Amino acid sequence: MSDTTHINSAKSYNDFTALGELRGKAQRSDAGAMRESAEQFEALFIQMMLKSMREASSAMKSDLLHNNAQETFEGMYDKEISMQMAKRNALGFSDVVVKNLSQQKSVPSTSELLQLRQTSTIQNGMPLNAPVLPMSLANKAQAGMVLQKNTLKPLPLTPSLPLSLGNEP
């Protein structure tokens, strides 16, 4: 009997009954529902990481020892390991998810937004075609820009340095 109660109390992202219960808790705004959902999400994330690591290392495995039963067992093992790691908060990912979700303001539902829009006296939305204002034809005088003239000054020749114009001895 204790084994069946233990099986029923095990919460897994693969157990649709437990996910239904979790959804009910979330709709009732139960405080533990957010934490439990975050743990389920972390478990799923860890399981995907473990699966990717197994697939990456499968190239080094021998084809002689490869069979479907072993793959099935490894997949179940990865799922259980991921659940246990998530319960122990191994990565801390669920803490980050809970913190971010609890800091977010509550988002109004679509029906609330539609009700607010209908009762609002503010003009709804932005016009599709903004009014086009005519350009002014008046000639605005602008001050001219002063351009600077760059001139090069020749270097002075010093008598101490004789100029040689070819092969002079």
C-alpha positions as CSV (number, residue, x, y, z in Angstrom):
1,M,0.0,0.0,0.0
2,S,2.8,2.4,0.8
3,D,4.2,1.8,-2.6
4,T,1.1,3.0,-4.4
5,T,0.8,6.1,-2.2
6,H,4.4,6.9,-3.0
7,I,3.8,6.4,-6.7
8,N,0.7,8.7,-6.6
9,S,2.5,11.4,-4.6
10,A,5.4,11.5,-7.1
11,K,5.2,14.7,-9.1
12,S,6.5,14.5,-12.6
13,Y,6.1,16.6,-15.8
14,N,5.2,13.3,-17.5
15,D,2.2,12.7,-15.1
16,F,-0.8,14.4,-16.7
17,T,-2.9,14.0,-13.5
18,A,-0.3,15.8,-11.4
19,L,-0.1,18.5,-14.1
20,G,-3.9,18.9,-13.9
21,E,-3.7,19.3,-10.2
22,L,-0.9,21.8,-10.6
23,R,-3.0,23.8,-13.1
24,G,-5.9,23.8,-10.6
25,K,-3.6,25.2,-7.9
26,A,-2.3,27.9,-10.2
27,Q,-5.8,28.9,-11.1
28,R,-6.6,29.2,-7.4
29,S,-3.5,31.3,-7.0
30,D,-2.0,28.8,-4.6
31,A,1.4,30.1,-3.3
32,G,3.2,26.8,-3.9
33,A,2.0,26.4,-7.5
34,M,4.5,28.8,-8.9
35,R,7.4,27.1,-7.1
36,E,6.2,23.6,-8.2
37,S,5.8,24.8,-11.8
38,A,9.3,26.3,-11.7
39,E,10.7,23.0,-10.4
40,Q,8.9,21.1,-13.2
41,F,10.3,23.4,-15.7
42,E,13.8,23.0,-14.3
43,A,13.4,19.2,-14.3
44,L,12.4,19.3,-18.0
45,F,15.4,21.6,-18.8
46,I,17.8,19.2,-17.0
47,Q,16.3,16.2,-18.7
48,M,16.8,17.8,-22.1
49,M,20.4,18.6,-21.2
50,L,21.1,15.0,-20.2
51,K,19.5,13.7,-23.4
52,S,21.7,16.0,-25.5
53,M,24.8,14.9,-23.6
54,R,23.9,11.2,-24.2
55,E,23.3,11.8,-27.9
56,A,26.7,13.7,-28.1
57,S,28.5,10.8,-26.5
58,S,26.7,8.1,-28.6
59,A,29.3,8.5,-31.4
60,M,31.9,7.0,-29.1
61,K,29.8,4.0,-28.1
62,S,30.3,0.6,-29.8
63,D,27.5,-0.7,-32.0
64,L,27.9,-4.1,-30.5
65,L,26.6,-3.1,-27.1
66,H,23.8,-0.8,-28.5
67,N,20.2,-1.9,-28.1
68,N,16.7,-0.3,-27.7
69,A,16.2,-1.6,-24.1
70,Q,19.3,0.2,-23.0
71,E,18.2,3.5,-24.7
72,T,14.8,3.2,-22.9
73,F,16.4,2.6,-19.6
74,E,18.8,5.5,-20.0
75,G,15.9,7.8,-21.0
76,M,13.9,6.8,-17.9
77,Y,17.0,7.2,-15.7
78,D,17.6,10.6,-17.1
79,K,14.0,11.6,-16.3
80,E,14.3,10.5,-12.7
81,I,17.7,12.1,-12.2
82,S,16.4,15.4,-13.6
83,M,13.4,15.3,-11.2
84,Q,15.7,14.6,-8.2
85,M,18.1,17.4,-9.3
86,A,15.2,19.8,-9.7
87,K,13.8,19.0,-6.2
88,R,17.3,19.7,-4.7
89,N,17.5,22.9,-6.7
90,A,20.8,21.7,-8.2
91,L,21.0,24.5,-10.8
92,G,19.0,27.2,-9.1
93,F,17.0,27.7,-12.2
94,S,13.7,27.4,-10.5
95,D,14.7,30.2,-8.0
96,V,15.4,32.5,-10.9
97,V,12.0,31.7,-12.6
98,V,10.1,32.2,-9.4
99,K,11.9,35.5,-8.7
100,N,11.2,36.9,-12.2
101,L,7.6,35.7,-12.2
102,S,6.8,37.2,-8.8
103,Q,8.3,40.5,-9.7
104,Q,6.2,40.8,-12.8
105,K,3.0,42.8,-12.4
106,S,-0.2,41.0,-13.0
107,V,-1.2,41.2,-16.7
108,P,-4.9,42.1,-17.3
109,S,-7.0,39.7,-19.2
110,T,-8.2,40.4,-22.7
111,S,-11.8,40.9,-21.5
112,E,-10.6,43.4,-18.9
113,L,-8.7,45.3,-21.6
114,L,-11.7,45.3,-24.0
115,Q,-13.9,46.6,-21.1
116,L,-11.5,49.3,-20.3
117,R,-11.3,50.3,-24.0
118,Q,-15.0,50.6,-24.3
119,T,-15.5,52.7,-21.2
120,S,-12.5,54.9,-21.9
121,T,-13.0,58.5,-23.1
122,I,-9.6,58.6,-24.7
123,Q,-9.5,58.4,-28.4
124,N,-9.0,54.8,-29.3
125,G,-5.7,54.0,-31.0
126,M,-3.6,55.9,-33.4
127,P,-5.0,57.1,-36.7
128,L,-4.1,54.9,-39.7
129,N,-3.3,57.8,-42.0
130,A,-1.6,60.7,-40.1
131,P,-2.6,64.1,-41.4
132,V,-0.1,65.5,-43.9
133,L,1.0,69.0,-43.2
134,P,1.9,71.2,-46.3
135,M,5.5,72.3,-46.7
136,S,6.2,76.0,-46.4
137,L,7.1,77.8,-49.6
138,A,8.7,80.7,-47.8
139,N,12.4,81.0,-48.5
140,K,14.3,81.0,-45.3
141,A,17.5,82.9,-45.6
142,Q,20.5,81.2,-44.0
143,A,23.8,82.7,-43.2
144,G,26.6,81.5,-45.4
145,M,29.3,79.3,-44.2
146,V,32.8,80.7,-44.1
147,L,35.3,78.4,-45.9
148,Q,38.8,78.4,-44.7
149,K,41.6,78.5,-47.3
150,N,44.4,76.2,-46.5
151,T,47.7,77.3,-47.8
152,L,51.0,75.5,-47.6
153,K,54.0,77.5,-46.5
154,P,57.4,76.5,-48.1
155,L,60.1,75.2,-45.8
156,P,63.0,77.6,-45.5
157,L,66.3,76.5,-47.1
158,T,69.2,76.7,-44.8
159,P,72.7,77.3,-46.3
160,S,74.3,74.7,-44.1
161,L,72.6,71.9,-46.1
162,P,73.7,71.9,-49.7
163,L,71.4,70.7,-52.4
164,S,72.7,68.1,-54.7
165,L,71.1,67.8,-58.1
166,G,72.6,64.6,-59.4
167,N,75.9,62.9,-59.3
168,E,78.1,65.8,-58.3
169,P,81.5,64.9,-56.7
